[in-house]
Amino acid sequence: MLEHSWVVDEWVQTGIRKGLEQGRKEGREEARQEIRTETLRRAVISALAVRFEVVPLDLLQTLGNISQSLTLDHLHQAAIRADSLDDFRRKLALVMGE
């Protein structure tokens, strides 16, 4: 059994500091990703609203359930290029693998 000493205390404190720093880094990255995802989601909705004046509730709900920024980026481009809401829905189904 190890005797309680300043060395053990230092090891524990170093481990705690490293753990806290790693947690802060991971937390910041997670927050950045959440902000990026929400920004892209709003961009898709905005593009649809500008193009077609209204965004149906079912599309808002579907977009709200998408958490991957790459998917939302593709949908943003699709929203800009879509000829109609039905065209966007078809592209959404393709992107979602339906």
Biopython code that builds the backbone (N, CA, C, O; Angstrom):
import numpy as np
from Bio.PDB.StructureBuilder import StructureBuilder

atoms = [
    (1, "MET", "N", (0.830, -1.184, 0.000)),
    (1, "MET", "CA", (0.000, 0.000, 0.000)),
    (1, "MET", "C", (0.875, 1.248, 0.000)),
    (1, "MET", "O", (1.877, 1.312, 0.711)),
    (2, "LEU", "N", (0.491, 2.234, -0.799)),
    (2, "LEU", "CA", (1.252, 3.479, -0.828)),
    (2, "LEU", "C", (0.925, 4.327, 0.392)),
    (2, "LEU", "O", (-0.231, 4.456, 0.797)),
    (3, "GLU", "N", (1.955, 4.888, 0.951)),
    (3, "GLU", "CA", (1.722, 5.824, 2.030)),
    (3, "GLU", "C", (1.264, 7.137, 1.421)),
    (3, "GLU", "O", (1.678, 7.496, 0.318)),
    (4, "HIS", "N", (0.431, 7.836, 2.123)),
    (4, "HIS", "CA", (-0.031, 9.144, 1.672)),
    (4, "HIS", "C", (1.145, 10.115, 1.722)),
    (4, "HIS", "O", (1.752, 10.313, 2.775)),
    (5, "SER", "N", (1.456, 10.705, 0.599)),
    (5, "SER", "CA", (2.591, 11.630, 0.568)),
    (5, "SER", "C", (2.286, 12.764, -0.393)),
    (5, "SER", "O", (1.292, 12.753, -1.119)),
    (6, "TRP", "N", (3.167, 13.729, -0.369)),
    (6, "TRP", "CA", (2.996, 14.872, -1.276)),
    (6, "TRP", "C", (3.114, 14.431, -2.728)),
    (6, "TRP", "O", (2.498, 15.051, -3.595)),
    (7, "VAL", "N", (3.875, 13.391, -3.028)),
    (7, "VAL", "CA", (4.028, 12.888, -4.400)),
    (7, "VAL", "C", (2.691, 12.368, -4.909)),
    (7, "VAL", "O", (2.282, 12.672, -6.029)),
    (8, "VAL", "N", (2.017, 11.586, -4.078)),
    (8, "VAL", "CA", (0.709, 11.055, -4.465)),
    (8, "VAL", "C", (-0.275, 12.204, -4.669)),
    (8, "VAL", "O", (-1.033, 12.216, -5.638)),
    (9, "ASP", "N", (-0.259, 13.167, -3.751)),
    (9, "ASP", "CA", (-1.128, 14.336, -3.889)),
    (9, "ASP", "C", (-0.853, 15.075, -5.199)),
    (9, "ASP", "O", (-1.784, 15.505, -5.880)),
    (10, "GLU", "N", (0.415, 15.219, -5.546)),
    (10, "GLU", "CA", (0.785, 15.920, -6.780)),
    (10, "GLU", "C", (0.292, 15.147, -8.001)),
    (10, "GLU", "O", (-0.207, 15.746, -8.954)),
    (11, "TRP", "N", (0.426, 13.848, -7.979)),
    (11, "TRP", "CA", (-0.071, 13.016, -9.098)),
    (11, "TRP", "C", (-1.579, 13.188, -9.261)),
    (11, "TRP", "O", (-2.080, 13.362, -10.373)),
    (12, "VAL", "N", (-2.278, 13.139, -8.163)),
    (12, "VAL", "CA", (-3.733, 13.288, -8.191)),
    (12, "VAL", "C", (-4.117, 14.671, -8.728)),
    (12, "VAL", "O", (-4.985, 14.787, -9.593)),
    (13, "GLN", "N", (-3.469, 15.713, -8.213)),
    (13, "GLN", "CA", (-3.771, 17.075, -8.660)),
    (13, "GLN", "C", (-3.455, 17.259, -10.144)),
    (13, "GLN", "O", (-4.216, 17.905, -10.865)),
    (14, "THR", "N", (-2.337, 16.695, -10.601)),
    (14, "THR", "CA", (-1.969, 16.777, -12.020)),
    (14, "THR", "C", (-3.029, 16.078, -12.871)),
    (14, "THR", "O", (-3.436, 16.595, -13.911)),
    (15, "GLY", "N", (-3.467, 14.921, -12.431)),
    (15, "GLY", "CA", (-4.511, 14.187, -13.157)),
    (15, "GLY", "C", (-5.807, 14.967, -13.215)),
    (15, "GLY", "O", (-6.471, 15.006, -14.251)),
    (16, "ILE", "N", (-6.164, 15.583, -12.115)),
    (16, "ILE", "CA", (-7.387, 16.383, -12.075)),
    (16, "ILE", "C", (-7.272, 17.571, -13.023)),
    (16, "ILE", "O", (-8.209, 17.856, -13.769)),
    (17, "ARG", "N", (-6.137, 18.266, -13.005)),
    (17, "ARG", "CA", (-5.944, 19.427, -13.895)),
    (17, "ARG", "C", (-6.021, 19.007, -15.355)),
    (17, "ARG", "O", (-6.676, 19.666, -16.163)),
    (18, "LYS", "N", (-5.350, 17.905, -15.692)),
    (18, "LYS", "CA", (-5.377, 17.418, -17.079)),
    (18, "LYS", "C", (-6.791, 17.030, -17.488)),
    (18, "LYS", "O", (-7.221, 17.317, -18.605)),
    (19, "GLY", "N", (-7.500, 16.391, -16.601)),
    (19, "GLY", "CA", (-8.879, 15.998, -16.890)),
    (19, "GLY", "C", (-9.785, 17.196, -17.106)),
    (19, "GLY", "O", (-10.608, 17.206, -18.022)),
    (20, "LEU", "N", (-9.631, 18.205, -16.258)),
    (20, "LEU", "CA", (-10.440, 19.419, -16.408)),
    (20, "LEU", "C", (-10.131, 20.141, -17.717)),
    (20, "LEU", "O", (-11.043, 20.601, -18.405)),
    (21, "GLU", "N", (-8.849, 20.241, -18.060)),
    (21, "GLU", "CA", (-8.455, 20.914, -19.304)),
    (21, "GLU", "C", (-9.001, 20.160, -20.508)),
    (21, "GLU", "O", (-9.524, 20.775, -21.438)),
    (22, "GLN", "N", (-8.887, 18.844, -20.501)),
    (22, "GLN", "CA", (-9.411, 18.038, -21.597)),
    (22, "GLN", "C", (-10.923, 18.216, -21.705)),
    (22, "GLN", "O", (-11.459, 18.333, -22.806)),
    (23, "GLY", "N", (-11.604, 18.236, -20.572)),
    (23, "GLY", "CA", (-13.054, 18.440, -20.562)),
    (23, "GLY", "C", (-13.433, 19.792, -21.133)),
    (23, "GLY", "O", (-14.419, 19.896, -21.863)),
    (24, "ARG", "N", (-12.663, 20.839, -20.812)),
    (24, "ARG", "CA", (-12.944, 22.168, -21.363)),
    (24, "ARG", "C", (-12.751, 22.178, -22.863)),
    (24, "ARG", "O", (-13.562, 22.758, -23.585)),
    (25, "LYS", "N", (-11.682, 21.541, -23.354)),
    (25, "LYS", "CA", (-11.427, 21.487, -24.796)),
    (25, "LYS", "C", (-12.553, 20.770, -25.513)),
    (25, "LYS", "O", (-13.052, 21.243, -26.535)),
    (26, "GLU", "N", (-12.952, 19.627, -24.974)),
    (26, "GLU", "CA", (-14.027, 18.858, -25.593)),
    (26, "GLU", "C", (-15.337, 19.636, -25.540)),
    (26, "GLU", "O", (-16.111, 19.608, -26.497)),
    (27, "GLY", "N", (-15.589, 20.321, -24.448)),
    (27, "GLY", "CA", (-16.802, 21.127, -24.310)),
    (27, "GLY", "C", (-16.838, 22.267, -25.308)),
    (27, "GLY", "O", (-17.886, 22.553, -25.888)),
    (28, "ARG", "N", (-15.700, 22.924, -25.515)),
    (28, "ARG", "CA", (-15.652, 24.028, -26.483)),
    (28, "ARG", "C", (-15.890, 23.510, -27.892)),
    (28, "ARG", "O", (-16.611, 24.137, -28.668)),
    (29, "GLU", "N", (-15.300, 22.383, -28.228)),
    (29, "GLU", "CA", (-15.479, 21.811, -29.562)),
    (29, "GLU", "C", (-16.930, 21.393, -29.775)),
    (29, "GLU", "O", (-17.497, 21.609, -30.846)),
    (30, "GLU", "N", (-17.513, 20.805, -28.765)),
    (30, "GLU", "CA", (-18.923, 20.402, -28.857)),
    (30, "GLU", "C", (-19.815, 21.626, -29.047)),
    (30, "GLU", "O", (-20.746, 21.597, -29.851)),
    (31, "ALA", "N", (-19.535, 22.696, -28.314)),
    (31, "ALA", "CA", (-20.320, 23.926, -28.450)),
    (31, "ALA", "C", (-20.155, 24.520, -29.841)),
    (31, "ALA", "O", (-21.132, 24.985, -30.429)),
    (32, "ARG", "N", (-18.939, 24.515, -30.378)),
    (32, "ARG", "CA", (-18.714, 25.019, -31.743)),
    (32, "ARG", "C", (-19.523, 24.225, -32.755)),
    (32, "ARG", "O", (-20.132, 24.795, -33.660)),
    (33, "GLN", "N", (-19.526, 22.913, -32.598)),
    (33, "GLN", "CA", (-20.265, 22.061, -33.526)),
    (33, "GLN", "C", (-21.762, 22.326, -33.440)),
    (33, "GLN", "O", (-22.443, 22.375, -34.464)),
    (34, "GLU", "N", (-22.276, 22.496, -32.233)),
    (34, "GLU", "CA", (-23.696, 22.794, -32.059)),
    (34, "GLU", "C", (-24.059, 24.126, -32.700)),
    (34, "GLU", "O", (-25.115, 24.248, -33.321)),
    (35, "ILE", "N", (-23.192, 25.128, -32.553)),
    (35, "ILE", "CA", (-23.441, 26.438, -33.163)),
    (35, "ILE", "C", (-23.416, 26.322, -34.674)),
    (35, "ILE", "O", (-24.266, 26.899, -35.352)),
    (36, "ARG", "N", (-22.454, 25.584, -35.211)),
    (36, "ARG", "CA", (-22.374, 25.394, -36.669)),
    (36, "ARG", "C", (-23.626, 24.699, -37.193)),
    (36, "ARG", "O", (-24.191, 25.110, -38.207)),
    (37, "THR", "N", (-24.053, 23.659, -36.510)),
    (37, "THR", "CA", (-25.238, 22.920, -36.931)),
    (37, "THR", "C", (-26.466, 23.821, -36.912)),
    (37, "THR", "O", (-27.237, 23.830, -37.872)),
    (38, "GLU", "N", (-26.658, 24.569, -35.850)),
    (38, "GLU", "CA", (-27.818, 25.457, -35.752)),
    (38, "GLU", "C", (-27.761, 26.562, -36.809)),
    (38, "GLU", "O", (-28.789, 26.925, -37.380)),
    (39, "THR", "N", (-26.580, 27.094, -37.068)),
    (39, "THR", "CA", (-26.429, 28.128, -38.095)),
    (39, "THR", "C", (-26.795, 27.580, -39.468)),
    (39, "THR", "O", (-27.493, 28.245, -40.234)),
    (40, "LEU", "N", (-26.337, 26.385, -39.784)),
    (40, "LEU", "CA", (-26.676, 25.769, -41.069)),
    (40, "LEU", "C", (-28.166, 25.466, -41.156)),
    (40, "LEU", "O", (-28.772, 25.667, -42.209)),
    (41, "ARG", "N", (-28.764, 24.990, -40.078)),
    (41, "ARG", "CA", (-30.200, 24.717, -40.064)),
    (41, "ARG", "C", (-30.979, 26.000, -40.367)),
    (41, "ARG", "O", (-31.916, 25.993, -41.165)),
    (42, "ARG", "N", (-30.588, 27.077, -39.735)),
    (42, "ARG", "CA", (-31.262, 28.362, -39.977)),
    (42, "ARG", "C", (-31.047, 28.846, -41.407)),
    (42, "ARG", "O", (-31.935, 29.465, -41.994)),
    (43, "ALA", "N", (-29.880, 28.567, -41.966)),
    (43, "ALA", "CA", (-29.598, 28.958, -43.347)),
    (43, "ALA", "C", (-30.513, 28.209, -44.316)),
    (43, "ALA", "O", (-31.008, 28.795, -45.279)),
    (44, "VAL", "N", (-30.738, 26.924, -44.068)),
    (44, "VAL", "CA", (-31.641, 26.136, -44.915)),
    (44, "VAL", "C", (-33.049, 26.716, -44.833)),
    (44, "VAL", "O", (-33.695, 26.936, -45.857)),
    (45, "ILE", "N", (-33.515, 26.959, -43.627)),
    (45, "ILE", "CA", (-34.860, 27.500, -43.423)),
    (45, "ILE", "C", (-34.986, 28.875, -44.059)),
    (45, "ILE", "O", (-35.993, 29.175, -44.700)),
    (46, "SER", "N", (-33.980, 29.701, -43.887)),
    (46, "SER", "CA", (-33.990, 31.039, -44.480)),
    (46, "SER", "C", (-34.037, 30.973, -46.006)),
    (46, "SER", "O", (-34.789, 31.713, -46.640)),
    (47, "ALA", "N", (-33.230, 30.084, -46.594)),
    (47, "ALA", "CA", (-33.228, 29.948, -48.053)),
    (47, "ALA", "C", (-34.599, 29.506, -48.548)),
    (47, "ALA", "O", (-35.098, 30.019, -49.550)),
    (48, "LEU", "N", (-35.202, 28.564, -47.852)),
    (48, "LEU", "CA", (-36.544, 28.116, -48.243)),
    (48, "LEU", "C", (-37.566, 29.244, -48.108)),
    (48, "LEU", "O", (-38.424, 29.417, -48.973)),
    (49, "ALA", "N", (-37.471, 30.003, -47.026)),
    (49, "ALA", "CA", (-38.412, 31.111, -46.805)),
    (49, "ALA", "C", (-38.267, 32.184, -47.874)),
    (49, "ALA", "O", (-39.265, 32.726, -48.349)),
    (50, "VAL", "N", (-37.041, 32.490, -48.253)),
    (50, "VAL", "CA", (-36.810, 33.504, -49.289)),
    (50, "VAL", "C", (-37.316, 33.002, -50.637)),
    (50, "VAL", "O", (-37.967, 33.743, -51.373)),
    (51, "ARG", "N", (-37.023, 31.759, -50.956)),
    (51, "ARG", "CA", (-37.412, 31.196, -52.250)),
    (51, "ARG", "C", (-38.912, 30.974, -52.380)),
    (51, "ARG", "O", (-39.499, 31.263, -53.423)),
    (52, "PHE", "N", (-39.545, 30.451, -51.303)),
    (52, "PHE", "CA", (-40.923, 29.984, -51.428)),
    (52, "PHE", "C", (-41.897, 30.658, -50.463)),
    (52, "PHE", "O", (-43.065, 30.275, -50.396)),
    (53, "GLU", "N", (-41.434, 31.639, -49.730)),
    (53, "GLU", "CA", (-42.203, 32.486, -48.821)),
    (53, "GLU", "C", (-42.728, 31.795, -47.571)),
    (53, "GLU", "O", (-42.988, 32.451, -46.562)),
    (54, "VAL", "N", (-42.883, 30.494, -47.627)),
    (54, "VAL", "CA", (-43.385, 29.773, -46.463)),
    (54, "VAL", "C", (-42.618, 28.459, -46.342)),
    (54, "VAL", "O", (-42.249, 27.836, -47.337)),
    (55, "VAL", "N", (-42.394, 28.066, -45.105)),
    (55, "VAL", "CA", (-41.731, 26.785, -44.848)),
    (55, "VAL", "C", (-42.721, 25.945, -44.043)),
    (55, "VAL", "O", (-43.006, 26.254, -42.886)),
    (56, "PRO", "N", (-43.241, 24.887, -44.654)),
    (56, "PRO", "CA", (-44.231, 24.056, -43.958)),
    (56, "PRO", "C", (-43.680, 23.454, -42.665)),
    (56, "PRO", "O", (-42.486, 23.183, -42.534)),
    (57, "LEU", "N", (-44.583, 23.260, -41.733)),
    (57, "LEU", "CA", (-44.217, 22.757, -40.412)),
    (57, "LEU", "C", (-43.496, 21.412, -40.486)),
    (57, "LEU", "O", (-42.544, 21.183, -39.739)),
    (58, "ASP", "N", (-43.930, 20.528, -41.367)),
    (58, "ASP", "CA", (-43.280, 19.210, -41.440)),
    (58, "ASP", "C", (-41.818, 19.340, -41.860)),
    (58, "ASP", "O", (-40.969, 18.584, -41.386)),
    (59, "LEU", "N", (-41.516, 20.290, -42.744)),
    (59, "LEU", "CA", (-40.116, 20.521, -43.128)),
    (59, "LEU", "C", (-39.324, 21.093, -41.958)),
    (59, "LEU", "O", (-38.179, 20.705, -41.730)),
    (60, "LEU", "N", (-39.933, 22.013, -41.221)),
    (60, "LEU", "CA", (-39.256, 22.581, -40.041)),
    (60, "LEU", "C", (-38.937, 21.480, -39.036)),
    (60, "LEU", "O", (-37.850, 21.457, -38.458)),
    (61, "GLN", "N", (-39.875, 20.578, -38.831)),
    (61, "GLN", "CA", (-39.650, 19.484, -37.881)),
    (61, "GLN", "C", (-38.555, 18.547, -38.376)),
    (61, "GLN", "O", (-37.689, 18.131, -37.606)),
    (62, "THR", "N", (-38.596, 18.217, -39.663)),
    (62, "THR", "CA", (-37.576, 17.331, -40.225)),
    (62, "THR", "C", (-36.196, 17.966, -40.103)),
    (62, "THR", "O", (-35.242, 17.321, -39.670)),
    (63, "LEU", "N", (-36.101, 19.228, -40.485)),
    (63, "LEU", "CA", (-34.812, 19.932, -40.391)),
    (63, "LEU", "C", (-34.347, 20.033, -38.947)),
    (63, "LEU", "O", (-33.148, 19.966, -38.677)),
    (64, "GLY", "N", (-35.275, 20.191, -38.024)),
    (64, "GLY", "CA", (-34.928, 20.278, -36.607)),
    (64, "GLY", "C", (-34.348, 18.994, -36.052)),
    (64, "GLY", "O", (-33.659, 19.011, -35.033)),
    (65, "ASN", "N", (-34.622, 17.886, -36.713)),
    (65, "ASN", "CA", (-34.120, 16.588, -36.254)),
    (65, "ASN", "C", (-32.768, 16.217, -36.855)),
    (65, "ASN", "O", (-32.186, 15.196, -36.488)),
    (66, "ILE", "N", (-32.270, 17.029, -37.768)),
    (66, "ILE", "CA", (-30.990, 16.726, -38.410)),
    (66, "ILE", "C", (-29.868, 17.353, -37.591)),
    (66, "ILE", "O", (-29.873, 18.557, -37.335)),
    (67, "SER", "N", (-28.913, 16.531, -37.186)),
    (67, "SER", "CA", (-27.833, 17.032, -36.319)),
    (67, "SER", "C", (-26.468, 17.011, -36.999)),
    (67, "SER", "O", (-25.469, 17.375, -36.379)),
    (68, "GLN", "N", (-26.408, 16.597, -38.240)),
    (68, "GLN", "CA", (-25.128, 16.524, -38.942)),
    (68, "GLN", "C", (-24.952, 17.768, -39.823)),
    (68, "GLN", "O", (-25.774, 18.047, -40.696)),
    (69, "SER", "N", (-23.880, 18.498, -39.579)),
    (69, "SER", "CA", (-23.667, 19.748, -40.302)),
    (69, "SER", "C", (-23.433, 19.516, -41.796)),
    (69, "SER", "O", (-23.843, 20.340, -42.613)),
    (70, "LEU", "N", (-22.796, 18.432, -42.159)),
    (70, "LEU", "CA", (-22.566, 18.154, -43.579)),
    (70, "LEU", "C", (-23.894, 17.940, -44.311)),
    (70, "LEU", "O", (-24.070, 18.418, -45.432)),
    (71, "THR", "N", (-24.808, 17.237, -43.690)),
    (71, "THR", "CA", (-26.134, 17.028, -44.273)),
    (71, "THR", "C", (-26.851, 18.354, -44.436)),
    (71, "THR", "O", (-27.448, 18.615, -45.480)),
    (72, "LEU", "N", (-26.797, 19.191, -43.418)),
    (72, "LEU", "CA", (-27.450, 20.504, -43.494)),
    (72, "LEU", "C", (-26.800, 21.387, -44.555)),
    (72, "LEU", "O", (-27.486, 22.173, -45.209)),
    (73, "ASP", "N", (-25.505, 21.268, -44.729)),
    (73, "ASP", "CA", (-24.818, 22.022, -45.777)),
    (73, "ASP", "C", (-25.339, 21.608, -47.152)),
    (73, "ASP", "O", (-25.606, 22.463, -47.997)),
    (74, "HIS", "N", (-25.484, 20.313, -47.378)),
    (74, "HIS", "CA", (-26.035, 19.826, -48.651)),
    (74, "HIS", "C", (-27.477, 20.305, -48.837)),
    (74, "HIS", "O", (-27.877, 20.674, -49.941)),
    (75, "LEU", "N", (-28.244, 20.296, -47.762)),
    (75, "LEU", "CA", (-29.627, 20.747, -47.851)),
    (75, "LEU", "C", (-29.722, 22.251, -48.103)),
    (75, "LEU", "O", (-30.655, 22.713, -48.760)),
    (76, "HIS", "N", (-28.777, 23.002, -47.591)),
    (76, "HIS", "CA", (-28.757, 24.441, -47.860)),
    (76, "HIS", "C", (-28.576, 24.684, -49.351)),
    (76, "HIS", "O", (-29.280, 25.503, -49.942)),
    (77, "GLN", "N", (-27.641, 23.980, -49.951)),
    (77, "GLN", "CA", (-27.434, 24.099, -51.397)),
    (77, "GLN", "C", (-28.675, 23.651, -52.162)),
    (77, "GLN", "O", (-29.053, 24.273, -53.155)),
    (78, "ALA", "N", (-29.305, 22.580, -51.706)),
    (78, "ALA", "CA", (-30.518, 22.086, -52.352)),
    (78, "ALA", "C", (-31.646, 23.108, -52.241)),
    (78, "ALA", "O", (-32.413, 23.291, -53.186)),
    (79, "ALA", "N", (-31.748, 23.767, -51.100)),
    (79, "ALA", "CA", (-32.791, 24.780, -50.911)),
    (79, "ALA", "C", (-32.601, 25.959, -51.863)),
    (79, "ALA", "O", (-33.572, 26.513, -52.379)),
    (80, "ILE", "N", (-31.366, 26.329, -52.085)),
    (80, "ILE", "CA", (-31.075, 27.441, -52.987)),
    (80, "ILE", "C", (-31.417, 27.074, -54.428)),
    (80, "ILE", "O", (-31.903, 27.912, -55.187)),
    (81, "ARG", "N", (-31.164, 25.822, -54.801)),
    (81, "ARG", "CA", (-31.340, 25.387, -56.190)),
    (81, "ARG", "C", (-32.722, 24.818, -56.503)),
    (81, "ARG", "O", (-33.067, 24.659, -57.673)),
    (82, "ALA", "N", (-33.509, 24.512, -55.492)),
    (82, "ALA", "CA", (-34.796, 23.842, -55.709)),
    (82, "ALA", "C", (-35.741, 24.711, -56.526)),
    (82, "ALA", "O", (-35.814, 25.925, -56.336)),
    (83, "ASP", "N", (-36.465, 24.064, -57.443)),
    (83, "ASP", "CA", (-37.446, 24.768, -58.270)),
    (83, "ASP", "C", (-38.774, 24.962, -57.545)),
    (83, "ASP", "O", (-39.550, 25.855, -57.885)),
    (84, "SER", "N", (-39.026, 24.131, -56.559)),
    (84, "SER", "CA", (-40.277, 24.204, -55.796)),
    (84, "SER", "C", (-40.058, 23.501, -54.455)),
    (84, "SER", "O", (-39.023, 22.875, -54.229)),
    (85, "LEU", "N", (-41.048, 23.617, -53.576)),
    (85, "LEU", "CA", (-40.960, 22.893, -52.312)),
    (85, "LEU", "C", (-40.984, 21.386, -52.549)),
    (85, "LEU", "O", (-40.310, 20.632, -51.849)),
    (86, "ASP", "N", (-41.759, 20.953, -53.534)),
    (86, "ASP", "CA", (-41.779, 19.520, -53.858)),
    (86, "ASP", "C", (-40.407, 19.064, -54.341)),
    (86, "ASP", "O", (-39.957, 17.972, -53.994)),
    (87, "ASP", "N", (-39.746, 19.891, -55.134)),
    (87, "ASP", "CA", (-38.391, 19.570, -55.593)),
    (87, "ASP", "C", (-37.448, 19.465, -54.391)),
    (87, "ASP", "O", (-36.627, 18.550, -54.323)),
    (88, "PHE", "N", (-37.563, 20.391, -53.453)),
    (88, "PHE", "CA", (-36.726, 20.333, -52.255)),
    (88, "PHE", "C", (-37.025, 19.074, -51.452)),
    (88, "PHE", "O", (-36.106, 18.429, -50.948)),
    (89, "ARG", "N", (-38.290, 18.722, -51.330)),
    (89, "ARG", "CA", (-38.657, 17.508, -50.591)),
    (89, "ARG", "C", (-38.020, 16.269, -51.222)),
    (89, "ARG", "O", (-37.547, 15.382, -50.511)),
    (90, "ARG", "N", (-38.007, 16.209, -52.557)),
    (90, "ARG", "CA", (-37.366, 15.078, -53.235)),
    (90, "ARG", "C", (-35.874, 15.046, -52.923)),
    (90, "ARG", "O", (-35.312, 13.986, -52.650)),
    (91, "LYS", "N", (-35.243, 16.209, -52.964)),
    (91, "LYS", "CA", (-33.809, 16.273, -52.657)),
    (91, "LYS", "C", (-33.549, 15.923, -51.192)),
    (91, "LYS", "O", (-32.558, 15.267, -50.869)),
    (92, "LEU", "N", (-34.436, 16.361, -50.322)),
    (92, "LEU", "CA", (-34.319, 16.026, -48.897)),
    (92, "LEU", "C", (-34.408, 14.512, -48.712)),
    (92, "LEU", "O", (-33.628, 13.926, -47.962)),
    (93, "ALA", "N", (-35.350, 13.890, -49.391)),
    (93, "ALA", "CA", (-35.503, 12.436, -49.282)),
    (93, "ALA", "C", (-34.234, 11.724, -49.769)),
    (93, "ALA", "O", (-33.816, 10.729, -49.177)),
    (94, "LEU", "N", (-33.626, 12.232, -50.840)),
    (94, "LEU", "CA", (-32.392, 11.632, -51.342)),
    (94, "LEU", "C", (-31.250, 11.774, -50.335)),
    (94, "LEU", "O", (-30.516, 10.822, -50.067)),
    (95, "VAL", "N", (-31.118, 12.956, -49.795)),
    (95, "VAL", "CA", (-30.047, 13.224, -48.827)),
    (95, "VAL", "C", (-30.236, 12.385, -47.564)),
    (95, "VAL", "O", (-29.263, 11.928, -46.964)),
    (96, "MET", "N", (-31.487, 12.185, -47.168)),
    (96, "MET", "CA", (-31.776, 11.430, -45.961)),
    (96, "MET", "C", (-31.790, 9.921, -46.222)),
    (96, "MET", "O", (-31.965, 9.125, -45.299)),
    (97, "GLY", "N", (-31.605, 9.542, -47.483)),
    (97, "GLY", "CA", (-31.550, 8.120, -47.811)),
    (97, "GLY", "C", (-32.902, 7.442, -47.820)),
    (97, "GLY", "O", (-32.999, 6.235, -47.597)),
    (98, "GLU", "N", (-33.932, 8.204, -48.074)),
    (98, "GLU", "CA", (-35.294, 7.627, -48.095)),
    (98, "GLU", "C", (-35.697, 7.235, -49.492)),
    (98, "GLU", "O", (-36.803, 6.736, -49.698)),
]
sb = StructureBuilder()
sb.init_structure("model")
sb.init_model(0)
sb.init_chain("A")
sb.init_seg("    ")
for serial, (resi, resn, name, xyz) in enumerate(atoms, 1):
    if name == "N":
        sb.init_residue(resn, " ", resi, " ")
    sb.init_atom(name, np.array(xyz, "f"), 0.0, 1.0, " ", f" {name:<3s}", serial, name[0])
structure = sb.get_structure()
